[in-house]
Amino acid sequence: MTTSNLLSILQPVTHYSLHLLFPGLIAWIFFRREWKKAWLLLIATMLVDLDHLLADPVFDPGRCSIGFHPLHSYYAIGVYFLLAFFPKARIIAIGLLFHMVTDFQDCMWTVFY
């Protein structure tokens, strides 16, 4: 197996683990009393990916989402950061910010290709 093949397998595994499993860990550590509800809210923030439907092609494994899609723009990320200061919006803000970090790490994979 070549390095490129290995990376092409590791990238989606890492990406989706960070989108689905790691939010569960965040929920369990920081919101233990209601971790299932917190996990569902963190997972729900993946709806931010609906902005991918505006792109052509919708999915491009070599494209960096950060700065490309409207809800992944630096302005949007700034709004998500500000939302973290409001207790009622904090868990959604955490989910959105972690989503952006996850998508950003995806951008770093292109360095290895």
Phi and psi restraints in degrees (range 20) as a CNS / XPLOR table:
assign (resid 1 and name C) (resid 2 and name N)
       (resid 2 and name CA) (resid 2 and name C) 1.0 -79.7 20.0 2
assign (resid 2 and name N) (resid 2 and name CA)
       (resid 2 and name C) (resid 3 and name N) 1.0 163.1 20.0 2
assign (resid 2 and name C) (resid 3 and name N)
       (resid 3 and name CA) (resid 3 and name C) 1.0 -60.9 20.0 2
assign (resid 3 and name N) (resid 3 and name CA)
       (resid 3 and name C) (resid 4 and name N) 1.0 -40.6 20.0 2
assign (resid 3 and name C) (resid 4 and name N)
       (resid 4 and name CA) (resid 4 and name C) 1.0 -62.3 20.0 2
assign (resid 4 and name N) (resid 4 and name CA)
       (resid 4 and name C) (resid 5 and name N) 1.0 -41.5 20.0 2
assign (resid 4 and name C) (resid 5 and name N)
       (resid 5 and name CA) (resid 5 and name C) 1.0 -64.5 20.0 2
assign (resid 5 and name N) (resid 5 and name CA)
       (resid 5 and name C) (resid 6 and name N) 1.0 -42.5 20.0 2
assign (resid 5 and name C) (resid 6 and name N)
       (resid 6 and name CA) (resid 6 and name C) 1.0 -62.1 20.0 2
assign (resid 6 and name N) (resid 6 and name CA)
       (resid 6 and name C) (resid 7 and name N) 1.0 -44.3 20.0 2
assign (resid 6 and name C) (resid 7 and name N)
       (resid 7 and name CA) (resid 7 and name C) 1.0 -64.6 20.0 2
assign (resid 7 and name N) (resid 7 and name CA)
       (resid 7 and name C) (resid 8 and name N) 1.0 -36.5 20.0 2
assign (resid 7 and name C) (resid 8 and name N)
       (resid 8 and name CA) (resid 8 and name C) 1.0 -68.0 20.0 2
assign (resid 8 and name N) (resid 8 and name CA)
       (resid 8 and name C) (resid 9 and name N) 1.0 -21.5 20.0 2
assign (resid 8 and name C) (resid 9 and name N)
       (resid 9 and name CA) (resid 9 and name C) 1.0 -86.6 20.0 2
assign (resid 9 and name N) (resid 9 and name CA)
       (resid 9 and name C) (resid 10 and name N) 1.0 -43.2 20.0 2
assign (resid 9 and name C) (resid 10 and name N)
       (resid 10 and name CA) (resid 10 and name C) 1.0 -67.4 20.0 2
assign (resid 10 and name N) (resid 10 and name CA)
       (resid 10 and name C) (resid 11 and name N) 1.0 -34.4 20.0 2
assign (resid 10 and name C) (resid 11 and name N)
       (resid 11 and name CA) (resid 11 and name C) 1.0 -59.7 20.0 2
assign (resid 11 and name N) (resid 11 and name CA)
       (resid 11 and name C) (resid 12 and name N) 1.0 -55.4 20.0 2
assign (resid 11 and name C) (resid 12 and name N)
       (resid 12 and name CA) (resid 12 and name C) 1.0 -66.7 20.0 2
assign (resid 12 and name N) (resid 12 and name CA)
       (resid 12 and name C) (resid 13 and name N) 1.0 -33.5 20.0 2
assign (resid 12 and name C) (resid 13 and name N)
       (resid 13 and name CA) (resid 13 and name C) 1.0 -63.0 20.0 2
assign (resid 13 and name N) (resid 13 and name CA)
       (resid 13 and name C) (resid 14 and name N) 1.0 -46.0 20.0 2
assign (resid 13 and name C) (resid 14 and name N)
       (resid 14 and name CA) (resid 14 and name C) 1.0 -63.7 20.0 2
assign (resid 14 and name N) (resid 14 and name CA)
       (resid 14 and name C) (resid 15 and name N) 1.0 -47.2 20.0 2
assign (resid 14 and name C) (resid 15 and name N)
       (resid 15 and name CA) (resid 15 and name C) 1.0 -58.0 20.0 2
assign (resid 15 and name N) (resid 15 and name CA)
       (resid 15 and name C) (resid 16 and name N) 1.0 -52.6 20.0 2
assign (resid 15 and name C) (resid 16 and name N)
       (resid 16 and name CA) (resid 16 and name C) 1.0 -75.0 20.0 2
assign (resid 16 and name N) (resid 16 and name CA)
       (resid 16 and name C) (resid 17 and name N) 1.0 -27.4 20.0 2
assign (resid 16 and name C) (resid 17 and name N)
       (resid 17 and name CA) (resid 17 and name C) 1.0 -64.9 20.0 2
assign (resid 17 and name N) (resid 17 and name CA)
       (resid 17 and name C) (resid 18 and name N) 1.0 -42.1 20.0 2
assign (resid 17 and name C) (resid 18 and name N)
       (resid 18 and name CA) (resid 18 and name C) 1.0 -68.4 20.0 2
assign (resid 18 and name N) (resid 18 and name CA)
       (resid 18 and name C) (resid 19 and name N) 1.0 -31.7 20.0 2
assign (resid 18 and name C) (resid 19 and name N)
       (resid 19 and name CA) (resid 19 and name C) 1.0 -78.3 20.0 2
assign (resid 19 and name N) (resid 19 and name CA)
       (resid 19 and name C) (resid 20 and name N) 1.0 -31.9 20.0 2
assign (resid 19 and name C) (resid 20 and name N)
       (resid 20 and name CA) (resid 20 and name C) 1.0 -109.9 20.0 2
assign (resid 20 and name N) (resid 20 and name CA)
       (resid 20 and name C) (resid 21 and name N) 1.0 -44.8 20.0 2
assign (resid 20 and name C) (resid 21 and name N)
       (resid 21 and name CA) (resid 21 and name C) 1.0 -86.7 20.0 2
assign (resid 21 and name N) (resid 21 and name CA)
       (resid 21 and name C) (resid 22 and name N) 1.0 -45.5 20.0 2
assign (resid 21 and name C) (resid 22 and name N)
       (resid 22 and name CA) (resid 22 and name C) 1.0 -62.2 20.0 2
assign (resid 22 and name N) (resid 22 and name CA)
       (resid 22 and name C) (resid 23 and name N) 1.0 -37.2 20.0 2
assign (resid 22 and name C) (resid 23 and name N)
       (resid 23 and name CA) (resid 23 and name C) 1.0 -59.0 20.0 2
assign (resid 23 and name N) (resid 23 and name CA)
       (resid 23 and name C) (resid 24 and name N) 1.0 -31.8 20.0 2
assign (resid 23 and name C) (resid 24 and name N)
       (resid 24 and name CA) (resid 24 and name C) 1.0 -63.7 20.0 2
assign (resid 24 and name N) (resid 24 and name CA)
       (resid 24 and name C) (resid 25 and name N) 1.0 -40.4 20.0 2
assign (resid 24 and name C) (resid 25 and name N)
       (resid 25 and name CA) (resid 25 and name C) 1.0 -66.0 20.0 2
assign (resid 25 and name N) (resid 25 and name CA)
       (resid 25 and name C) (resid 26 and name N) 1.0 -43.0 20.0 2
assign (resid 25 and name C) (resid 26 and name N)
       (resid 26 and name CA) (resid 26 and name C) 1.0 -59.1 20.0 2
assign (resid 26 and name N) (resid 26 and name CA)
       (resid 26 and name C) (resid 27 and name N) 1.0 -46.0 20.0 2
assign (resid 26 and name C) (resid 27 and name N)
       (resid 27 and name CA) (resid 27 and name C) 1.0 -62.0 20.0 2
assign (resid 27 and name N) (resid 27 and name CA)
       (resid 27 and name C) (resid 28 and name N) 1.0 -42.8 20.0 2
assign (resid 27 and name C) (resid 28 and name N)
       (resid 28 and name CA) (resid 28 and name C) 1.0 -68.3 20.0 2
assign (resid 28 and name N) (resid 28 and name CA)
       (resid 28 and name C) (resid 29 and name N) 1.0 -37.3 20.0 2
assign (resid 28 and name C) (resid 29 and name N)
       (resid 29 and name CA) (resid 29 and name C) 1.0 -76.5 20.0 2
assign (resid 29 and name N) (resid 29 and name CA)
       (resid 29 and name C) (resid 30 and name N) 1.0 -46.2 20.0 2
assign (resid 29 and name C) (resid 30 and name N)
       (resid 30 and name CA) (resid 30 and name C) 1.0 -98.9 20.0 2
assign (resid 30 and name N) (resid 30 and name CA)
       (resid 30 and name C) (resid 31 and name N) 1.0 -18.9 20.0 2
assign (resid 30 and name C) (resid 31 and name N)
       (resid 31 and name CA) (resid 31 and name C) 1.0 -131.3 20.0 2
assign (resid 31 and name N) (resid 31 and name CA)
       (resid 31 and name C) (resid 32 and name N) 1.0 45.5 20.0 2
assign (resid 31 and name C) (resid 32 and name N)
       (resid 32 and name CA) (resid 32 and name C) 1.0 -55.9 20.0 2
assign (resid 32 and name N) (resid 32 and name CA)
       (resid 32 and name C) (resid 33 and name N) 1.0 -38.0 20.0 2
assign (resid 32 and name C) (resid 33 and name N)
       (resid 33 and name CA) (resid 33 and name C) 1.0 -62.5 20.0 2
assign (resid 33 and name N) (resid 33 and name CA)
       (resid 33 and name C) (resid 34 and name N) 1.0 -33.9 20.0 2
assign (resid 33 and name C) (resid 34 and name N)
       (resid 34 and name CA) (resid 34 and name C) 1.0 -131.5 20.0 2
assign (resid 34 and name N) (resid 34 and name CA)
       (resid 34 and name C) (resid 35 and name N) 1.0 48.6 20.0 2
assign (resid 34 and name C) (resid 35 and name N)
       (resid 35 and name CA) (resid 35 and name C) 1.0 -64.9 20.0 2
assign (resid 35 and name N) (resid 35 and name CA)
       (resid 35 and name C) (resid 36 and name N) 1.0 -32.7 20.0 2
assign (resid 35 and name C) (resid 36 and name N)
       (resid 36 and name CA) (resid 36 and name C) 1.0 -67.0 20.0 2
assign (resid 36 and name N) (resid 36 and name CA)
       (resid 36 and name C) (resid 37 and name N) 1.0 -43.4 20.0 2
assign (resid 36 and name C) (resid 37 and name N)
       (resid 37 and name CA) (resid 37 and name C) 1.0 -64.0 20.0 2
assign (resid 37 and name N) (resid 37 and name CA)
       (resid 37 and name C) (resid 38 and name N) 1.0 -42.8 20.0 2
assign (resid 37 and name C) (resid 38 and name N)
       (resid 38 and name CA) (resid 38 and name C) 1.0 -62.6 20.0 2
assign (resid 38 and name N) (resid 38 and name CA)
       (resid 38 and name C) (resid 39 and name N) 1.0 -42.6 20.0 2
assign (resid 38 and name C) (resid 39 and name N)
       (resid 39 and name CA) (resid 39 and name C) 1.0 -61.7 20.0 2
assign (resid 39 and name N) (resid 39 and name CA)
       (resid 39 and name C) (resid 40 and name N) 1.0 -44.2 20.0 2
assign (resid 39 and name C) (resid 40 and name N)
       (resid 40 and name CA) (resid 40 and name C) 1.0 -62.4 20.0 2
assign (resid 40 and name N) (resid 40 and name CA)
       (resid 40 and name C) (resid 41 and name N) 1.0 -39.4 20.0 2
assign (resid 40 and name C) (resid 41 and name N)
       (resid 41 and name CA) (resid 41 and name C) 1.0 -65.6 20.0 2
assign (resid 41 and name N) (resid 41 and name CA)
       (resid 41 and name C) (resid 42 and name N) 1.0 -41.7 20.0 2
assign (resid 41 and name C) (resid 42 and name N)
       (resid 42 and name CA) (resid 42 and name C) 1.0 -64.3 20.0 2
assign (resid 42 and name N) (resid 42 and name CA)
       (resid 42 and name C) (resid 43 and name N) 1.0 -40.0 20.0 2
assign (resid 42 and name C) (resid 43 and name N)
       (resid 43 and name CA) (resid 43 and name C) 1.0 -66.6 20.0 2
assign (resid 43 and name N) (resid 43 and name CA)
       (resid 43 and name C) (resid 44 and name N) 1.0 -37.4 20.0 2
assign (resid 43 and name C) (resid 44 and name N)
       (resid 44 and name CA) (resid 44 and name C) 1.0 -61.8 20.0 2
assign (resid 44 and name N) (resid 44 and name CA)
       (resid 44 and name C) (resid 45 and name N) 1.0 -25.0 20.0 2
assign (resid 44 and name C) (resid 45 and name N)
       (resid 45 and name CA) (resid 45 and name C) 1.0 -67.6 20.0 2
assign (resid 45 and name N) (resid 45 and name CA)
       (resid 45 and name C) (resid 46 and name N) 1.0 -9.3 20.0 2
assign (resid 45 and name C) (resid 46 and name N)
       (resid 46 and name CA) (resid 46 and name C) 1.0 -69.1 20.0 2
assign (resid 46 and name N) (resid 46 and name CA)
       (resid 46 and name C) (resid 47 and name N) 1.0 -11.3 20.0 2
assign (resid 46 and name C) (resid 47 and name N)
       (resid 47 and name CA) (resid 47 and name C) 1.0 -61.0 20.0 2
assign (resid 47 and name N) (resid 47 and name CA)
       (resid 47 and name C) (resid 48 and name N) 1.0 -16.7 20.0 2
assign (resid 47 and name C) (resid 48 and name N)
       (resid 48 and name CA) (resid 48 and name C) 1.0 -60.5 20.0 2
assign (resid 48 and name N) (resid 48 and name CA)
       (resid 48 and name C) (resid 49 and name N) 1.0 -20.4 20.0 2
assign (resid 48 and name C) (resid 49 and name N)
       (resid 49 and name CA) (resid 49 and name C) 1.0 -74.8 20.0 2
assign (resid 49 and name N) (resid 49 and name CA)
       (resid 49 and name C) (resid 50 and name N) 1.0 -2.9 20.0 2
assign (resid 49 and name C) (resid 50 and name N)
       (resid 50 and name CA) (resid 50 and name C) 1.0 -60.6 20.0 2
assign (resid 50 and name N) (resid 50 and name CA)
       (resid 50 and name C) (resid 51 and name N) 1.0 -23.0 20.0 2
assign (resid 50 and name C) (resid 51 and name N)
       (resid 51 and name CA) (resid 51 and name C) 1.0 -67.2 20.0 2
assign (resid 51 and name N) (resid 51 and name CA)
       (resid 51 and name C) (resid 52 and name N) 1.0 -14.1 20.0 2
assign (resid 51 and name C) (resid 52 and name N)
       (resid 52 and name CA) (resid 52 and name C) 1.0 -65.7 20.0 2
assign (resid 52 and name N) (resid 52 and name CA)
       (resid 52 and name C) (resid 53 and name N) 1.0 -24.4 20.0 2
assign (resid 52 and name C) (resid 53 and name N)
       (resid 53 and name CA) (resid 53 and name C) 1.0 -66.4 20.0 2
assign (resid 53 and name N) (resid 53 and name CA)
       (resid 53 and name C) (resid 54 and name N) 1.0 -16.4 20.0 2
assign (resid 53 and name C) (resid 54 and name N)
       (resid 54 and name CA) (resid 54 and name C) 1.0 -83.3 20.0 2
assign (resid 54 and name N) (resid 54 and name CA)
       (resid 54 and name C) (resid 55 and name N) 1.0 -10.8 20.0 2
assign (resid 54 and name C) (resid 55 and name N)
       (resid 55 and name CA) (resid 55 and name C) 1.0 -92.7 20.0 2
assign (resid 55 and name N) (resid 55 and name CA)
       (resid 55 and name C) (resid 56 and name N) 1.0 156.9 20.0 2
assign (resid 55 and name C) (resid 56 and name N)
       (resid 56 and name CA) (resid 56 and name C) 1.0 -131.0 20.0 2
assign (resid 56 and name N) (resid 56 and name CA)
       (resid 56 and name C) (resid 57 and name N) 1.0 111.6 20.0 2
assign (resid 56 and name C) (resid 57 and name N)
       (resid 57 and name CA) (resid 57 and name C) 1.0 -74.8 20.0 2
assign (resid 57 and name N) (resid 57 and name CA)
       (resid 57 and name C) (resid 58 and name N) 1.0 160.8 20.0 2
assign (resid 57 and name C) (resid 58 and name N)
       (resid 58 and name CA) (resid 58 and name C) 1.0 -60.4 20.0 2
assign (resid 58 and name N) (resid 58 and name CA)
       (resid 58 and name C) (resid 59 and name N) 1.0 -43.0 20.0 2
assign (resid 58 and name C) (resid 59 and name N)
       (resid 59 and name CA) (resid 59 and name C) 1.0 -122.6 20.0 2
assign (resid 59 and name N) (resid 59 and name CA)
       (resid 59 and name C) (resid 60 and name N) 1.0 127.0 20.0 2
assign (resid 59 and name C) (resid 60 and name N)
       (resid 60 and name CA) (resid 60 and name C) 1.0 -136.5 20.0 2
assign (resid 60 and name N) (resid 60 and name CA)
       (resid 60 and name C) (resid 61 and name N) 1.0 107.5 20.0 2
assign (resid 60 and name C) (resid 61 and name N)
       (resid 61 and name CA) (resid 61 and name C) 1.0 -61.3 20.0 2
assign (resid 61 and name N) (resid 61 and name CA)
       (resid 61 and name C) (resid 62 and name N) 1.0 -20.5 20.0 2
assign (resid 61 and name C) (resid 62 and name N)
       (resid 62 and name CA) (resid 62 and name C) 1.0 -92.5 20.0 2
assign (resid 62 and name N) (resid 62 and name CA)
       (resid 62 and name C) (resid 63 and name N) 1.0 -1.4 20.0 2
assign (resid 62 and name C) (resid 63 and name N)
       (resid 63 and name CA) (resid 63 and name C) 1.0 -94.2 20.0 2
assign (resid 63 and name N) (resid 63 and name CA)
       (resid 63 and name C) (resid 64 and name N) 1.0 138.2 20.0 2
assign (resid 63 and name C) (resid 64 and name N)
       (resid 64 and name CA) (resid 64 and name C) 1.0 -87.5 20.0 2
assign (resid 64 and name N) (resid 64 and name CA)
       (resid 64 and name C) (resid 65 and name N) 1.0 120.5 20.0 2
assign (resid 64 and name C) (resid 65 and name N)
       (resid 65 and name CA) (resid 65 and name C) 1.0 -67.3 20.0 2
assign (resid 65 and name N) (resid 65 and name CA)
       (resid 65 and name C) (resid 66 and name N) 1.0 -34.8 20.0 2
assign (resid 65 and name C) (resid 66 and name N)
       (resid 66 and name CA) (resid 66 and name C) 1.0 -66.3 20.0 2
assign (resid 66 and name N) (resid 66 and name CA)
       (resid 66 and name C) (resid 67 and name N) 1.0 124.0 20.0 2
assign (resid 66 and name C) (resid 67 and name N)
       (resid 67 and name CA) (resid 67 and name C) 1.0 83.6 20.0 2
assign (resid 67 and name N) (resid 67 and name CA)
       (resid 67 and name C) (resid 68 and name N) 1.0 -5.1 20.0 2
assign (resid 67 and name C) (resid 68 and name N)
       (resid 68 and name CA) (resid 68 and name C) 1.0 -102.5 20.0 2
assign (resid 68 and name N) (resid 68 and name CA)
       (resid 68 and name C) (resid 69 and name N) 1.0 -51.4 20.0 2
assign (resid 68 and name C) (resid 69 and name N)
       (resid 69 and name CA) (resid 69 and name C) 1.0 -87.9 20.0 2
assign (resid 69 and name N) (resid 69 and name CA)
       (resid 69 and name C) (resid 70 and name N) 1.0 147.3 20.0 2
assign (resid 69 and name C) (resid 70 and name N)
       (resid 70 and name CA) (resid 70 and name C) 1.0 -56.3 20.0 2
assign (resid 70 and name N) (resid 70 and name CA)
       (resid 70 and name C) (resid 71 and name N) 1.0 -43.8 20.0 2
assign (resid 70 and name C) (resid 71 and name N)
       (resid 71 and name CA) (resid 71 and name C) 1.0 -81.6 20.0 2
assign (resid 71 and name N) (resid 71 and name CA)
       (resid 71 and name C) (resid 72 and name N) 1.0 1.3 20.0 2
assign (resid 71 and name C) (resid 72 and name N)
       (resid 72 and name CA) (resid 72 and name C) 1.0 -113.6 20.0 2
assign (resid 72 and name N) (resid 72 and name CA)
       (resid 72 and name C) (resid 73 and name N) 1.0 13.4 20.0 2
assign (resid 72 and name C) (resid 73 and name N)
       (resid 73 and name CA) (resid 73 and name C) 1.0 -76.0 20.0 2
assign (resid 73 and name N) (resid 73 and name CA)
       (resid 73 and name C) (resid 74 and name N) 1.0 163.3 20.0 2
assign (resid 73 and name C) (resid 74 and name N)
       (resid 74 and name CA) (resid 74 and name C) 1.0 -65.9 20.0 2
assign (resid 74 and name N) (resid 74 and name CA)
       (resid 74 and name C) (resid 75 and name N) 1.0 -31.3 20.0 2
assign (resid 74 and name C) (resid 75 and name N)
       (resid 75 and name CA) (resid 75 and name C) 1.0 -65.1 20.0 2
assign (resid 75 and name N) (resid 75 and name CA)
       (resid 75 and name C) (resid 76 and name N) 1.0 -46.2 20.0 2
assign (resid 75 and name C) (resid 76 and name N)
       (resid 76 and name CA) (resid 76 and name C) 1.0 -61.8 20.0 2
assign (resid 76 and name N) (resid 76 and name CA)
       (resid 76 and name C) (resid 77 and name N) 1.0 -42.2 20.0 2
assign (resid 76 and name C) (resid 77 and name N)
       (resid 77 and name CA) (resid 77 and name C) 1.0 -61.3 20.0 2
assign (resid 77 and name N) (resid 77 and name CA)
       (resid 77 and name C) (resid 78 and name N) 1.0 -37.9 20.0 2
assign (resid 77 and name C) (resid 78 and name N)
       (resid 78 and name CA) (resid 78 and name C) 1.0 -61.9 20.0 2
assign (resid 78 and name N) (resid 78 and name CA)
       (resid 78 and name C) (resid 79 and name N) 1.0 -40.6 20.0 2
assign (resid 78 and name C) (resid 79 and name N)
       (resid 79 and name CA) (resid 79 and name C) 1.0 -65.0 20.0 2
assign (resid 79 and name N) (resid 79 and name CA)
       (resid 79 and name C) (resid 80 and name N) 1.0 -42.5 20.0 2
assign (resid 79 and name C) (resid 80 and name N)
       (resid 80 and name CA) (resid 80 and name C) 1.0 -60.7 20.0 2
assign (resid 80 and name N) (resid 80 and name CA)
       (resid 80 and name C) (resid 81 and name N) 1.0 -39.9 20.0 2
assign (resid 80 and name C) (resid 81 and name N)
       (resid 81 and name CA) (resid 81 and name C) 1.0 -62.9 20.0 2
assign (resid 81 and name N) (resid 81 and name CA)
       (resid 81 and name C) (resid 82 and name N) 1.0 -44.4 20.0 2
assign (resid 81 and name C) (resid 82 and name N)
       (resid 82 and name CA) (resid 82 and name C) 1.0 -64.6 20.0 2
assign (resid 82 and name N) (resid 82 and name CA)
       (resid 82 and name C) (resid 83 and name N) 1.0 -35.9 20.0 2
assign (resid 82 and name C) (resid 83 and name N)
       (resid 83 and name CA) (resid 83 and name C) 1.0 -60.8 20.0 2
assign (resid 83 and name N) (resid 83 and name CA)
       (resid 83 and name C) (resid 84 and name N) 1.0 -27.5 20.0 2
assign (resid 83 and name C) (resid 84 and name N)
       (resid 84 and name CA) (resid 84 and name C) 1.0 -63.7 20.0 2
assign (resid 84 and name N) (resid 84 and name CA)
       (resid 84 and name C) (resid 85 and name N) 1.0 -18.1 20.0 2
assign (resid 84 and name C) (resid 85 and name N)
       (resid 85 and name CA) (resid 85 and name C) 1.0 -84.3 20.0 2
assign (resid 85 and name N) (resid 85 and name CA)
       (resid 85 and name C) (resid 86 and name N) 1.0 -6.1 20.0 2
assign (resid 85 and name C) (resid 86 and name N)
       (resid 86 and name CA) (resid 86 and name C) 1.0 -105.9 20.0 2
assign (resid 86 and name N) (resid 86 and name CA)
       (resid 86 and name C) (resid 87 and name N) 1.0 113.9 20.0 2
assign (resid 86 and name C) (resid 87 and name N)
       (resid 87 and name CA) (resid 87 and name C) 1.0 -51.2 20.0 2
assign (resid 87 and name N) (resid 87 and name CA)
       (resid 87 and name C) (resid 88 and name N) 1.0 -39.7 20.0 2
assign (resid 87 and name C) (resid 88 and name N)
       (resid 88 and name CA) (resid 88 and name C) 1.0 -71.6 20.0 2
assign (resid 88 and name N) (resid 88 and name CA)
       (resid 88 and name C) (resid 89 and name N) 1.0 -20.9 20.0 2
assign (resid 88 and name C) (resid 89 and name N)
       (resid 89 and name CA) (resid 89 and name C) 1.0 -106.2 20.0 2
assign (resid 89 and name N) (resid 89 and name CA)
       (resid 89 and name C) (resid 90 and name N) 1.0 -1.5 20.0 2
assign (resid 89 and name C) (resid 90 and name N)
       (resid 90 and name CA) (resid 90 and name C) 1.0 -59.0 20.0 2
assign (resid 90 and name N) (resid 90 and name CA)
       (resid 90 and name C) (resid 91 and name N) 1.0 -46.7 20.0 2
assign (resid 90 and name C) (resid 91 and name N)
       (resid 91 and name CA) (resid 91 and name C) 1.0 -65.5 20.0 2
assign (resid 91 and name N) (resid 91 and name CA)
       (resid 91 and name C) (resid 92 and name N) 1.0 -35.7 20.0 2
assign (resid 91 and name C) (resid 92 and name N)
       (resid 92 and name CA) (resid 92 and name C) 1.0 -67.0 20.0 2
assign (resid 92 and name N) (resid 92 and name CA)
       (resid 92 and name C) (resid 93 and name N) 1.0 -42.5 20.0 2
assign (resid 92 and name C) (resid 93 and name N)
       (resid 93 and name CA) (resid 93 and name C) 1.0 -61.5 20.0 2
assign (resid 93 and name N) (resid 93 and name CA)
       (resid 93 and name C) (resid 94 and name N) 1.0 -42.6 20.0 2
assign (resid 93 and name C) (resid 94 and name N)
       (resid 94 and name CA) (resid 94 and name C) 1.0 -61.2 20.0 2
assign (resid 94 and name N) (resid 94 and name CA)
       (resid 94 and name C) (resid 95 and name N) 1.0 -44.7 20.0 2
assign (resid 94 and name C) (resid 95 and name N)
       (resid 95 and name CA) (resid 95 and name C) 1.0 -61.2 20.0 2
assign (resid 95 and name N) (resid 95 and name CA)
       (resid 95 and name C) (resid 96 and name N) 1.0 -44.4 20.0 2
assign (resid 95 and name C) (resid 96 and name N)
       (resid 96 and name CA) (resid 96 and name C) 1.0 -65.5 20.0 2
assign (resid 96 and name N) (resid 96 and name CA)
       (resid 96 and name C) (resid 97 and name N) 1.0 -43.0 20.0 2
assign (resid 96 and name C) (resid 97 and name N)
       (resid 97 and name CA) (resid 97 and name C) 1.0 -66.3 20.0 2
assign (resid 97 and name N) (resid 97 and name CA)
       (resid 97 and name C) (resid 98 and name N) 1.0 -41.8 20.0 2
assign (resid 97 and name C) (resid 98 and name N)
       (resid 98 and name CA) (resid 98 and name C) 1.0 -65.5 20.0 2
assign (resid 98 and name N) (resid 98 and name CA)
       (resid 98 and name C) (resid 99 and name N) 1.0 -35.3 20.0 2
assign (resid 98 and name C) (resid 99 and name N)
       (resid 99 and name CA) (resid 99 and name C) 1.0 -59.7 20.0 2
assign (resid 99 and name N) (resid 99 and name CA)
       (resid 99 and name C) (resid 100 and name N) 1.0 -43.4 20.0 2
assign (resid 99 and name C) (resid 100 and name N)
       (resid 100 and name CA) (resid 100 and name C) 1.0 -66.1 20.0 2
assign (resid 100 and name N) (resid 100 and name CA)
       (resid 100 and name C) (resid 101 and name N) 1.0 -39.0 20.0 2
assign (resid 100 and name C) (resid 101 and name N)
       (resid 101 and name CA) (resid 101 and name C) 1.0 -63.2 20.0 2
assign (resid 101 and name N) (resid 101 and name CA)
       (resid 101 and name C) (resid 102 and name N) 1.0 -42.7 20.0 2
assign (resid 101 and name C) (resid 102 and name N)
       (resid 102 and name CA) (resid 102 and name C) 1.0 -61.7 20.0 2
assign (resid 102 and name N) (resid 102 and name CA)
       (resid 102 and name C) (resid 103 and name N) 1.0 -45.4 20.0 2
assign (resid 102 and name C) (resid 103 and name N)
       (resid 103 and name CA) (resid 103 and name C) 1.0 -67.8 20.0 2
assign (resid 103 and name N) (resid 103 and name CA)
       (resid 103 and name C) (resid 104 and name N) 1.0 -32.7 20.0 2
assign (resid 103 and name C) (resid 104 and name N)
       (resid 104 and name CA) (resid 104 and name C) 1.0 -65.8 20.0 2
assign (resid 104 and name N) (resid 104 and name CA)
       (resid 104 and name C) (resid 105 and name N) 1.0 -41.7 20.0 2
assign (resid 104 and name C) (resid 105 and name N)
       (resid 105 and name CA) (resid 105 and name C) 1.0 -63.0 20.0 2
assign (resid 105 and name N) (resid 105 and name CA)
       (resid 105 and name C) (resid 106 and name N) 1.0 -29.1 20.0 2
assign (resid 105 and name C) (resid 106 and name N)
       (resid 106 and name CA) (resid 106 and name C) 1.0 -61.6 20.0 2
assign (resid 106 and name N) (resid 106 and name CA)
       (resid 106 and name C) (resid 107 and name N) 1.0 -38.0 20.0 2
assign (resid 106 and name C) (resid 107 and name N)
       (resid 107 and name CA) (resid 107 and name C) 1.0 -62.6 20.0 2
assign (resid 107 and name N) (resid 107 and name CA)
       (resid 107 and name C) (resid 108 and name N) 1.0 -31.7 20.0 2
assign (resid 107 and name C) (resid 108 and name N)
       (resid 108 and name CA) (resid 108 and name C) 1.0 -70.1 20.0 2
assign (resid 108 and name N) (resid 108 and name CA)
       (resid 108 and name C) (resid 109 and name N) 1.0 -22.8 20.0 2
assign (resid 108 and name C) (resid 109 and name N)
       (resid 109 and name CA) (resid 109 and name C) 1.0 -62.9 20.0 2
assign (resid 109 and name N) (resid 109 and name CA)
       (resid 109 and name C) (resid 110 and name N) 1.0 -29.7 20.0 2
assign (resid 109 and name C) (resid 110 and name N)
       (resid 110 and name CA) (resid 110 and name C) 1.0 -63.0 20.0 2
assign (resid 110 and name N) (resid 110 and name CA)
       (resid 110 and name C) (resid 111 and name N) 1.0 -22.4 20.0 2
assign (resid 110 and name C) (resid 111 and name N)
       (resid 111 and name CA) (resid 111 and name C) 1.0 -63.7 20.0 2
assign (resid 111 and name N) (resid 111 and name CA)
       (resid 111 and name C) (resid 112 and name N) 1.0 -31.2 20.0 2
assign (resid 111 and name C) (resid 112 and name N)
       (resid 112 and name CA) (resid 112 and name C) 1.0 -87.9 20.0 2
assign (resid 112 and name N) (resid 112 and name CA)
       (resid 112 and name C) (resid 113 and name N) 1.0 -10.9 20.0 2
